Amino acid sequence: MLNQHLHLKLSQKLSPQQVQLMKLIQLPLQELEQRLAREIEENPSLELGKENEENSLENSEDYDTENDNEINVEDYLSDDDVPDYKLKSNNHSQDDDEKSIPFASGISFNQYLKNQLHTFSFNEIETKIAAFLVGSIDQSGYLRRELLDVVDDLAFTMSINTDINVVKNILKTIHLLDPPGVGAQNLQECLILQLKRKLSTKYISNAINILENNFDLFIKKHYEKIITKLNINESELKESIKEIEKLNPKPGSAFSEPSKINSSIIPDFTIEIIDDQLVLNLNSRNAPDLYISNDYKNMLSGYQETKKVSKSQKDAVLFIKQKLDAAKWFIEAINQRNQTLLMTMNAIIDFQKEYFLSGDENHLRPMILKNIAEKINMDISTISRVANSKYVDTPYGIKLIKSFFSEGITNDEGKEVSTIEIKNELKNIIDKENKSKPFTDDELTKKINKKGYPIARRTVAKYRERIGAPVARLRKKL
């Protein structure tokens, strides 16, 4: 049986413009510049430059079209005929341009290895297999594929039928290439290959023995068991471990790919202290001067002077108005983006004023996204987009805005302190501990509690992991 029911439902949907604005807010400065360049390329009515106010387009009345939206064109017109700064991605003077040292591209890591293959006597098939193996080595210097998979790939992609023993023999030759350790399939093999290229000494021999036969004990730092098994004393073990510590776990890391971009962080904000006052500035590259193209002004002027209006002319005017609509929205979105960034950062500065004046992380107040969202009456998701990808240049270095946010607890004195302060205190305790007998998590908990921070052992373990400190057994040193 069919029944009809009337339901009232209230739903909220973001318009395409709002979605695009959220995406613009999330972009860091370098990606914003790429987005600007792409928008200018796709919308010919947009242009970068400076406005000339001496001349303006007057009496620009649009023809009646199916589009009823009226656009105030005059507000967005540039009167420069052919600006020489067209399509530039910033609006600062040439004196302010960042000077960078050019990088020599060199050759790739894989090509460097392939060039060395010519020094060995391979037949035609072996040469192809060797080149295939070298091409499979990653940028850290490892061959992370199973040799059986390599044999299958050679058969299917290069029609080379071979067996795993042939591939193993060729791989042994690749192990002779520079840098030492290249072509290893795991860390253990990589370190052993490097040791075998060194001049043999008692400590080198012991180090090879440790890695070949006692690798699990070594990575777990069971030094007493190693001493017993190798029948050596603690001093000899210490010297052998020093030889291992000199090795490079990523032999390919010294080579840079020309395809990799040598990039640096460009902060969106700058904070200065002037006369004991905090001064916030938005990077000028966030706010380029965007205007409507002069060509579009001339087209509109030409259509105004035409008395007869054909369908093609109406279509042309409709196209121009659509582009002007898009250009007007994009300009407003960029302005709104910058206002949002400034409002958010000003609220953070006001909340963390004591820290920004002193630079002492112990002065960082507990602060969550909700605190700033309520302060400037914005949604938490908007604050998150600003905080996650933007940097600020402070007198104490360039900081990720997200790093100023943290939860808090109440210490023994009844004062709310930031978890950042607790992590710093935990790091100090670990740095000063006796590395031959590092503190367990239980001992760390007792020490941090004595300093007035009432946190549980599981919380200590979580903070220890976040500061990059391993468990006590792995922090142990001879």
C-alpha positions in Angstrom: 0.0 0.0 0.0 1.4 3.4 -1.0 1.2 6.3 1.3 2.2 9.9 0.9 3.9 11.7 3.7 5.1 15.3 4.0 8.5 15.8 5.7 10.2 19.0 6.5 14.0 18.9 6.4 16.5 21.6 7.0 19.8 21.1 5.4 22.8 23.3 4.7 24.9 23.0 1.6 28.0 24.9 0.6 27.9 26.8 -2.6 30.7 26.1 -5.2 32.1 29.6 -4.3 32.3 28.7 -0.6 34.0 25.4 -1.4 36.5 27.2 -3.6 37.1 29.7 -0.8 37.8 27.0 1.7 40.4 25.5 -0.7 42.0 28.9 -1.2 42.3 29.4 2.6 44.0 26.0 3.0 46.7 26.7 0.4 50.2 27.7 1.6 51.8 30.6 -0.2 53.7 28.7 -2.9 50.6 26.7 -3.9 48.6 29.9 -3.8 50.9 31.4 -6.4 50.5 28.4 -8.6 46.7 28.7 -8.2 46.8 32.3 -9.2 48.9 31.6 -12.3 46.4 28.8 -13.3 43.4 31.1 -12.8 45.0 33.8 -14.9 45.7 31.3 -17.6 42.2 29.9 -17.6 40.4 33.3 -17.2 41.7 35.9 -19.8 39.7 38.6 -18.0 42.1 38.5 -15.0 45.4 40.3 -15.0 48.1 41.0 -12.5 49.3 44.6 -12.2 48.8 48.0 -10.7 45.8 50.1 -11.2 46.0 53.4 -13.1 43.3 55.7 -11.8 43.8 58.5 -14.4 41.5 56.8 -16.8 38.4 54.7 -16.2 35.7 53.1 -18.4 32.7 55.3 -18.1 29.1 54.7 -19.0 29.6 51.0 -19.5 26.1 49.7 -19.9 25.7 46.0 -20.6 23.4 44.7 -23.3 20.3 42.8 -22.1 21.1 39.1 -22.0 19.7 36.0 -20.4 22.0 36.6 -17.5 20.4 39.2 -15.2 23.3 39.5 -12.8 24.8 43.0 -13.0 28.5 43.5 -12.5 30.2 46.6 -11.4 33.0 46.4 -14.0 34.6 49.7 -13.1 35.8 48.5 -9.8 37.9 45.8 -11.4 39.3 47.4 -14.6 43.0 48.1 -15.2 43.7 50.9 -17.6 47.2 50.0 -18.5 47.4 49.1 -22.2 49.9 46.3 -22.1 51.4 46.1 -18.6 55.0 44.7 -18.7 54.3 42.9 -15.4 51.5 40.8 -16.9 51.2 37.3 -15.4 53.7 38.0 -12.7 53.1 36.0 -9.5 53.9 38.8 -7.0 53.5 42.5 -6.5 56.6 43.5 -4.8 59.4 45.5 -6.3 62.4 43.9 -8.0 64.6 45.1 -5.1 62.6 42.8 -2.9 63.0 39.7 -5.1 64.5 36.8 -3.4 67.9 35.9 -4.6 68.7 32.3 -4.9 71.8 30.4 -5.8 71.4 28.2 -8.9 71.7 24.5 -8.4 73.7 22.3 -10.7 71.5 19.5 -11.9 74.3 16.9 -12.4 73.2 13.3 -13.3 70.7 11.2 -11.6 71.6 8.5 -9.0 70.5 5.7 -11.3 72.4 7.1 -14.2 75.5 7.4 -12.0 75.2 3.7 -11.3 74.6 2.7 -14.9 77.7 4.6 -16.0 79.8 2.4 -13.7 78.5 -0.8 -15.4 80.7 -0.1 -18.4 83.7 -1.1 -16.4 82.5 -4.7 -16.1 82.6 -7.4 -18.8 79.0 -8.3 -19.4 77.6 -10.0 -22.4 74.5 -8.4 -24.1 71.9 -10.2 -22.0 73.8 -9.6 -18.7 74.1 -5.9 -19.6 70.4 -5.7 -20.0 69.8 -7.5 -16.7 72.3 -5.3 -14.9 70.7 -2.2 -16.2 67.3 -3.5 -15.2 68.5 -4.2 -11.6 70.1 -0.7 -11.4 66.9 0.8 -12.6 65.0 -0.9 -9.8 67.3 0.6 -7.1 65.5 3.3 -5.1 66.9 6.7 -4.2 68.0 5.4 -0.8 70.2 2.8 -2.6 68.2 -0.3 -1.9 66.8 -3.0 -4.2 63.6 -3.6 -2.4 62.1 -6.2 -4.8 62.3 -10.0 -4.5 64.7 -11.5 -7.0 62.0 -13.9 -8.2 59.8 -10.9 -9.1 62.7 -9.5 -11.0 63.1 -12.7 -13.0 59.4 -12.6 -13.9 59.5 -8.9 -14.9 62.6 -9.6 -17.1 60.6 -12.4 -18.9 57.4 -10.4 -19.3 58.7 -6.9 -20.1 62.0 -7.6 -21.8 61.5 -11.2 -23.1 64.7 -12.2 -21.2 64.4 -15.8 -19.9 66.8 -16.3 -17.1 67.0 -17.9 -13.6 67.5 -16.5 -10.1 71.1 -17.6 -9.9 72.1 -15.5 -12.9 70.4 -12.5 -11.3 72.1 -13.2 -8.0 75.5 -13.3 -9.6 74.9 -10.0 -11.5 73.6 -8.4 -8.3 76.9 -9.4 -6.6 78.7 -7.3 -9.2 76.4 -4.4 -8.6 77.3 -4.6 -4.9 80.8 -3.5 -6.1 79.5 -0.2 -7.4 79.9 3.1 -5.6 78.7 4.2 -3.1 79.4 1.2 -0.9 76.2 -0.7 0.2 74.2 0.1 -3.0 71.9 -2.7 -4.2 71.4 -4.2 -0.8 67.9 -5.7 -0.2 67.8 -4.7 3.5 69.6 -2.7 6.2 71.6 -5.6 7.5 73.0 -6.4 4.0 73.7 -2.8 3.3 75.8 -2.3 6.5 77.7 -5.6 5.9 78.5 -4.6 2.3 80.0 -1.4 3.5 82.1 -3.0 6.2 83.5 -5.5 3.8 84.8 -2.6 1.6 86.8 -1.3 4.6 90.4 -2.3 5.5 90.1 -5.4 7.7 90.9 -4.9 11.4 89.9 -6.7 14.6 87.1 -4.3 15.2 85.8 -4.5 11.6 85.8 -8.3 11.8 83.9 -8.1 15.1 81.4 -5.7 13.6 80.8 -8.0 10.6 80.3 -10.9 12.9 77.8 -8.9 15.0 75.8 -7.9 11.9 75.9 -11.3 10.2 75.2 -13.6 13.2 73.8 -11.4 16.0 71.8 -8.7 14.2 68.6 -9.1 16.2 70.6 -8.9 19.5 72.4 -5.8 18.1 69.2 -3.8 17.1 67.6 -4.7 20.5 70.8 -3.6 22.2 71.3 -6.8 24.2 75.0 -6.0 24.5 75.7 -8.4 27.4 74.6 -11.4 25.2 76.8 -10.2 22.3 79.8 -10.0 24.6 79.2 -13.5 25.8 78.6 -15.0 22.3 81.6 -13.3 20.7 83.8 -13.8 23.7 85.0 -10.1 23.6 85.2 -7.5 26.3 83.0 -4.3 26.6 85.8 -2.1 25.2 86.1 -4.2 22.1 82.3 -4.2 21.6 82.3 -0.4 22.0 84.9 0.0 19.3 83.1 -2.4 16.9 79.8 -0.5 17.4 81.7 2.8 16.6 82.6 1.3 13.2 79.0 0.4 12.6 77.8 3.9 13.5 80.1 5.4 10.9 78.2 3.5 8.1 75.5 5.1 5.9 72.1 3.4 6.2 71.0 5.2 3.0 73.9 5.1 0.6 71.9 6.8 -2.2 70.9 9.8 0.0 74.0 11.8 -1.0 72.8 12.1 -4.6 70.1 14.6 -5.5 67.7 14.1 -8.3 67.5 17.0 -10.8 63.8 16.5 -10.8 63.6 17.3 -7.1 62.7 20.9 -6.4 65.1 22.7 -4.0 62.4 24.4 -2.1 62.3 26.3 1.2 59.5 27.4 3.4 58.0 30.8 2.6 56.1 32.1 5.7 52.7 33.6 5.2 53.1 36.0 8.1 55.9 37.9 9.8 55.8 38.9 13.5 58.1 41.7 14.8 58.5 43.2 18.2 58.6 47.0 17.9 58.7 49.0 21.1 57.5 46.0 23.1 54.5 45.7 20.8 53.8 42.7 18.5 53.4 43.8 14.8 51.9 41.3 12.4 52.4 41.5 8.6 50.9 39.4 5.9 53.4 38.4 3.2 52.7 40.7 0.3 52.9 37.8 -2.1 49.5 36.7 -0.6 47.8 39.7 -2.0 48.7 40.4 -5.6 47.0 43.2 -7.5 44.3 41.6 -9.6 42.3 43.5 -12.2 40.2 42.9 -15.3 42.2 42.8 -18.5 42.4 45.9 -20.6 41.3 43.9 -23.7 38.0 43.1 -22.0 37.5 46.8 -21.3 38.0 47.6 -25.0 35.6 44.8 -26.1 32.9 46.2 -23.8 33.5 49.7 -25.2 33.2 48.4 -28.7 29.9 46.7 -28.1 28.5 49.9 -26.5 29.2 51.8 -29.7 27.4 49.2 -31.8 23.7 50.2 -32.5 22.6 46.9 -34.0 22.9 43.9 -31.7 23.2 40.5 -33.4 22.9 37.1 -31.6 26.6 36.6 -31.9 27.2 39.9 -30.2 24.9 38.9 -27.4 26.7 35.6 -27.0 30.0 37.4 -26.9 28.7 39.8 -24.2 27.3 36.9 -22.3 30.7 35.2 -22.4 32.4 38.4 -21.3 30.0 38.8 -18.3 30.6 35.2 -17.3 34.3 35.8 -17.2 33.8 39.0 -15.3 31.7 37.2 -12.8 34.4 34.6 -12.3 37.1 37.3 -12.1 35.1 39.4 -9.6 34.4 36.4 -7.4 38.1 35.3 -7.5 39.3 38.7 -6.5 36.8 38.9 -3.6 37.8 35.3 -2.6 41.5 36.3 -2.4 40.7 39.3 -0.3 38.4 37.3 2.0 41.2 34.6 2.3 43.7 37.2 3.4 41.2 38.8 5.9 40.6 35.3 7.4 44.3 34.6 7.7 44.9 38.0 9.4 41.9 37.6 11.8 43.1 34.1 12.7 46.7 35.0 13.3 45.8 38.1 15.2 43.6 36.0 17.5 46.5 33.5 18.0 48.9 36.3 18.8 46.5 37.8 21.3 46.0 34.4 23.0 49.7 33.6 23.1 51.0 37.1 23.6 53.3 36.2 26.5 55.1 33.6 24.4 55.5 35.8 21.3 57.1 38.5 23.5 59.5 36.2 25.3 60.0 33.2 23.0 59.9 30.8 26.0 57.8 27.8 25.1 56.9 27.3 28.7 54.8 30.5 28.3 52.7 28.8 25.6 49.1 28.6 27.0 47.0 25.5 26.3 45.1 26.4 23.2 42.7 24.4 21.0 41.0 25.2 17.7 37.8 25.9 19.5 39.4 28.8 21.5 40.3 30.7 18.3 37.1 29.8 16.5 35.0 31.3 19.3 37.3 34.3 19.6 36.7 35.4 15.9 33.3 33.7 15.4 34.4 31.3 12.7 34.0 27.6 12.2 36.6 25.2 13.7 37.3 23.7 10.3 38.3 27.1 8.9 40.8 27.6 11.8 42.2 24.1 11.1 42.8 25.0 7.4 44.7 28.0 8.4 46.8 26.3 11.1 47.7 23.1 9.3 49.6 24.6 6.3 50.7 28.1 7.2 54.0 29.3 8.6 54.9 32.5 10.5 58.3 34.1 10.7 58.8 35.0 14.4 61.9 36.6 16.1 62.6 33.0 17.3 62.5 31.3 13.9 59.9 30.1 11.4 57.1 28.2 13.0 54.2 26.1 11.8 51.1 27.8 13.2 49.7 24.4 14.2 52.6 24.1 16.7 51.1 26.8 18.8 48.0 24.6 19.5 48.1 22.1 22.4 45.9 20.7 25.1 46.5 21.4 28.7 46.5 19.9 32.2 46.4 21.4 35.7 49.6 21.1 37.6 50.0 20.6 41.4 49.8 24.4 41.9 46.4 24.5 40.2 47.8 26.3 37.1 46.8 25.1 33.7 50.0 24.2 31.7 50.4 23.3 28.0 51.3 19.8 27.0 54.2 21.4 25.0 55.8 22.4 28.4 55.4 18.8 29.6 57.0 17.4 26.5 60.0 19.8 26.9 60.4 18.8 30.5 60.3 15.1 29.5 62.9 15.7 26.8 65.2 17.4 29.3 65.0 14.5 31.7 65.8 12.0 28.9 68.7 14.1 27.6 70.3 14.2 31.0 69.8 10.6 31.9 72.7 8.1 32.3 72.7 6.4 28.8 74.2 3.3 30.2 71.1 2.9 32.4 68.3 4.9 30.8 65.0 5.6 32.6 62.1 3.3 32.1 58.6 4.7 31.5 57.8 4.0 35.1 60.9 6.0 36.3 60.1 8.8 33.9 56.6 9.0 35.2 57.9 9.3 38.8 60.3 12.0 37.9 57.8 14.1 35.8 55.3 13.7 38.7 57.8 15.1 41.2 58.1 18.2 39.0 54.4 18.9 39.5 52.9 17.3 36.4 50.4 14.7 37.5 50.3 12.5 34.3 49.9 8.7 34.0 52.5 6.3 32.7 50.6 5.7 29.4 50.6 9.5 28.9 54.4 9.6 29.5 54.8 6.8 26.9 52.7 8.8 24.4 54.7 12.0 24.9 58.0 10.1 24.8 57.0 8.7 21.3 56.0 12.2 20.1 59.3 13.7 21.0 61.0 10.9 19.1 62.6 9.1 22.1 62.5 5.2 21.9 62.0 2.9 24.8 64.7 2.7 27.5 66.3 -0.5 26.1 66.9 1.3 22.7 68.3 4.4 24.3 71.0 2.4 26.0 74.6 3.1 25.1 77.9 1.6 26.3 
